[in-house]
Amino acid sequence: MALFRVKPRPRVKPKLPKFDLSDEAADRIAKRSLSDKDLEKEEGETISLDTRDFRYASYFAHIKRKIQNAWIWPVAAQRNRGELLLRFKLRKDGTLAEVRLIKSAGVRVLDDLAMAAVTKAAPFEPFPEGLERKPITATFVYE
């Protein structure tokens, strides 16, 4: 699983964060989140953004860089800590097909921030030809 770690970066003016996800969207995402039991039932396997498979390395580095640039941790949310797991699917053209919260950080704002980062980072470069498109997993750690 890709491991994104973030430590607080000071901002000039601390503000309450503006989230791209509405409450309704976050609720819809939460309802679609998979439990461990559901995850076992899903067909196919996933691939971690941290894979050591050389065929994916360059493309996944591009994805990780874009997500890292889009991921923020506003001052107002920095009192919260947690770790979460996301699963997302890309279309052949690099657009985002789906993002699912697999394991929550236990703090909704942290889950929303990670999901917003993946959403904002898209679209990515087109998926390399000849590579099997599998759902991708990424771990986000707020510490």
Disulfide bonds with the S-S distance in Angstrom:
none
